[in-house]
Amino acid sequence: MGKLEQEAGARRSKREIEQTILAVVGAAGILSFALVAPKALDLLKYTPLNKYKFAYRTRTTAGRLVAMGYMTWMERDGKKFLRLTQSGQKLMQLEKEKVALATHKKKRWDRRWRMVVFDVPERRRKIRGRLCAAIQEVGFVRLQDSVWVYPYDCEDFIALLKAELKIGKDVLYAIVDTIEHDKDLRRHFNLPESW
């Protein structure tokens, strides 16, 4: 396995652990941290780590989520608990919308394109990169440099993403009836080619 594959695997593992901790704490509201590591292991389908390394990574990831402001530590009766903050709840909602969009593809197409157009300044290029990565992960297709298209309703997802990245005025969401030369787009999304 090459260096890039190892780095990608580590990032993917880190993201899976973060999402699992968020899901466990989000489902319970407040959860004893002592319960997180063993129960979170059950939620992951596969983890290449031994249980001690996994417990360490879980604590580290929990600390990182606290540092990012998505969770807070609480203490009751000498036990530590994790609790989602308001921004953590917003992140959970964003993740739920991503999952909902993945299942959206099975719905019937209403023959309208959803278009996201953005003009994020160069000084905020990291935010622009996160935006592109998020919409590409959901399934958007790049039409031009800052124009992305998706065939199903995704307004809630875009609104949550704009709030999370704090780029409300730099991103526009449009619903378009017709796109010129959309044959390749229809083929990409397995949509009917004729009306």
C-alpha positions in Angstrom: 0.0 0.0 0.0 1.4 3.4 -1.0 1.8 6.5 1.1 -1.2 8.3 -0.4 -3.4 5.2 0.2 -2.3 5.1 3.9 -3.0 8.8 4.4 -6.4 8.5 2.7 -7.2 5.5 4.9 -6.2 7.4 8.1 -8.3 10.4 7.1 -11.3 8.1 6.4 -10.8 6.2 9.7 -10.6 9.5 11.6 -13.8 10.8 9.9 -15.7 7.5 10.6 -14.7 7.7 14.3 -15.9 11.4 14.4 -19.2 10.6 12.8 -19.7 7.6 15.1 -19.1 9.7 18.2 -21.4 12.4 16.9 -24.1 9.8 16.1 -23.8 8.1 19.5 -23.9 11.3 21.5 -26.5 12.8 19.2 -28.8 9.8 19.7 -28.5 9.8 23.5 -28.2 13.6 24.0 -25.8 13.2 26.9 -23.7 10.1 27.1 -21.1 8.9 29.6 -17.7 8.9 27.9 -16.9 5.6 29.5 -19.7 4.1 27.4 -18.6 5.8 24.1 -15.6 3.7 23.2 -17.1 0.2 23.6 -20.5 1.1 22.1 -19.0 3.1 19.3 -17.0 0.1 18.3 -20.2 -1.8 17.6 -21.4 0.9 15.3 -18.4 0.7 13.0 -18.5 -2.2 10.6 -14.8 -2.5 10.4 -12.0 -1.0 12.4 -8.4 -2.1 11.7 -7.2 -1.0 15.1 -6.9 -3.1 18.2 -9.2 -2.1 21.1 -6.6 -0.1 23.0 -5.6 1.9 20.0 -9.3 2.4 19.2 -10.1 3.7 22.7 -7.2 6.1 22.5 -8.4 7.4 19.1 -11.9 7.7 20.4 -10.7 9.9 23.3 -8.5 11.9 21.0 -11.3 12.4 18.5 -13.7 13.4 21.3 -11.2 16.0 22.5 -10.9 17.3 18.9 -14.7 17.6 18.6 -14.7 19.5 21.9 -12.0 21.8 20.7 -13.9 22.4 17.5 -16.9 23.4 19.6 -19.2 20.5 18.5 -19.3 18.9 22.0 -18.7 19.9 25.6 -17.6 17.9 28.6 -19.9 17.6 31.6 -19.2 16.0 35.0 -21.7 14.4 37.2 -21.0 12.2 40.3 -17.3 12.0 39.3 -18.0 10.7 35.8 -17.4 12.5 32.5 -20.1 13.0 30.0 -20.1 14.3 26.4 -22.9 16.5 25.2 -23.6 18.0 21.8 -23.4 21.8 21.6 -25.7 23.8 19.3 -23.1 23.8 16.5 -22.7 20.1 17.0 -26.5 19.7 16.5 -26.2 21.7 13.3 -23.4 19.4 12.1 -25.6 16.4 12.9 -28.4 17.9 10.9 -26.0 18.5 8.0 -24.9 14.9 8.1 -28.5 13.7 8.2 -29.2 15.8 5.1 -26.3 14.2 3.3 -27.7 10.7 4.1 -31.2 11.8 2.9 -29.7 13.1 -0.4 -28.0 9.7 -1.0 -31.5 8.0 -0.7 -33.1 10.8 -2.8 -31.7 9.4 -6.0 -34.4 6.7 -5.9 -37.2 9.3 -6.0 -38.8 10.4 -9.2 -37.2 13.4 -10.9 -39.4 16.5 -11.2 -37.5 17.6 -14.4 -35.8 20.6 -12.6 -32.1 21.1 -12.0 -30.8 22.4 -8.7 -27.9 24.7 -9.3 -25.3 26.0 -6.8 -23.3 29.0 -8.0 -20.6 30.4 -5.7 -18.0 33.2 -5.7 -15.9 32.6 -2.6 -13.0 35.1 -2.4 -9.4 33.7 -2.8 -8.5 34.6 0.8 -11.1 32.0 1.9 -9.9 29.2 -0.5 -10.0 26.6 2.3 -13.7 27.2 2.8 -14.2 27.0 -1.0 -12.4 23.7 -1.0 -14.6 22.4 1.8 -17.7 23.6 0.0 -16.7 21.8 -3.3 -15.8 18.6 -1.4 -19.1 18.6 0.5 -21.3 19.1 -2.6 -19.2 16.6 -4.6 -19.6 14.0 -1.9 -23.4 14.3 -2.1 -23.3 13.8 -5.9 -23.3 17.3 -7.5 -21.7 17.5 -10.9 -19.5 20.4 -11.9 -20.9 22.3 -14.9 -18.4 25.1 -14.8 -15.7 26.3 -12.4 -18.1 27.6 -9.7 -21.4 26.1 -11.0 -22.5 22.7 -9.8 -25.7 20.9 -10.7 -27.9 18.2 -9.0 -31.3 16.9 -10.2 -33.1 16.6 -6.8 -34.3 18.9 -4.1 -31.3 19.8 -1.8 -32.2 23.2 -0.5 -32.1 22.2 3.1 -28.6 20.7 2.7 -27.3 23.8 0.9 -28.8 26.1 3.6 -27.2 24.0 6.4 -23.9 23.9 4.5 -23.9 27.7 4.0 -24.5 28.1 7.7 -21.8 25.7 8.7 -19.2 27.3 6.4 -20.4 30.8 7.1 -20.6 31.7 3.4 -24.3 32.7 3.0 -23.9 35.6 0.7 -21.2 34.0 -1.5 -23.4 31.0 -2.5 -26.6 31.0 -4.6 -29.1 28.2 -4.9 -31.2 28.1 -8.1 -33.9 25.9 -9.5 -33.6 25.7 -13.3 -36.1 24.2 -15.7 -33.8 23.8 -18.6 -30.0 23.5 -19.2 -28.7 23.6 -22.7 -27.1 20.3 -23.8 -28.0 18.4 -20.7 -27.8 15.0 -22.4 -24.6 14.0 -20.6 -26.0 15.2 -17.2 -29.1 13.1 -17.7 -27.0 10.1 -18.5 -24.8 10.7 -15.5 -27.8 10.7 -13.1 -29.7 7.9 -15.0 -32.5 10.3 -15.8 -34.9 9.9 -18.8 -33.4 11.5 -21.9 -36.7 12.7 -23.4 -39.8 14.3 -22.0 
